[in-house]
C-alpha cells in the first residue's frame, strides 16, 4: 500500500502524491501557507508532486505553480528526493482552460517548464489533453522529440480514452495516465482503462481522487462515506483514497491540498486497510 512503481521504470514513489493545483489557481493560499503544505508533504515521506504550466490564474501567470514548487523544494533541500511531474498542452487566456496540442506550443511549454523548475530534464512530462484540432500523432511526435533531446525522462498522458492510449502505445512508451477518477466517478473502471493500464504496467494517476471541489463537499455529506469513516475512525477523504489504493498496485492518487492538515490526512490513507465487503459497497456507489 505504501509505494508505487512509475510505469515499468523501476522508480518507486510514495503511493499518495500531491496534486499542487490548488496552491496556484483562483482562491490560492498565500505563499507561506503553500510552502507549509509542501513542507508537510515532504516531511511525511511524500516524493511525487504533480503540477502543470497552466496551474495559474491566466496566461500572464503561466508557470506559477512550477515556480512555487521549485522555491519550496529549494528551501527544504529536497530537490533530489522529490519527482515533480508537469504537463503541457493547455493555455489560460483570460483564465479559461483551452486545449492546444500544437507541436510548437508543446515545445515552448516544455522549455518554459524547464526554466520554471530550474532543471535540465523533467522526470515525467504529460500531455495535458488530446487536442481534437491537431493530429494526435503530431502531438506525440513533439513529446518524443523532447524525450530524445534529453529534456524529458518519461512520458505520460492525461484526460485520455482507452482508444487514445492504445494509439499512443503504438507510437511510444507511456509511463502514466492521469484521468479524473474517484468513488463518484468510476468511468475508467467501467471502460477497462484502469485494467488495461495494469496489464501494460502503466501507472494510473487519479486526479480529483476525493471528488474535486464539488465531490469533496458531497463526500462530507454522503451517508456511506460517513459511515465508513466512523467505522475505521478516520476521515471520509482517507476512506476514498484508501479505496483507490486497494483497486490496484499501479494506482497513485494525487489529492489536491491547500492546508497542511489535508495533506497529512491524505498521506495516512496508505495505512488504512478496508475489508472486501466495504470495497464492494463503494464500487457500487457511483451507480446510486
ABEGO torsion letter per residue (X at the ends): XABBBBEAAGBBBBABBBBAAAAABBGBBBAAAAAAAAAAAAAAGBABBBBBAABBABAAABGAAAAAAAAAAAAAGAAAABBBBBBBGBBBBGGBBBBBABAAAAAAAAAAAAAAAGBABBABBBBABBBAABBAAAAAAAAAAAAAAGABABBBBBGBBAAAAAAAAAABBBABBBBBBBAABAAAAAAGAAAAAAAAGBBBBBBGAAGEAAAAAAAAABAAAAAAAAAAGBBAAAAAAAAAAAAEAABBBBBBBABAAAAAAAAAAAABBBBAAAAAAAAAAAAX
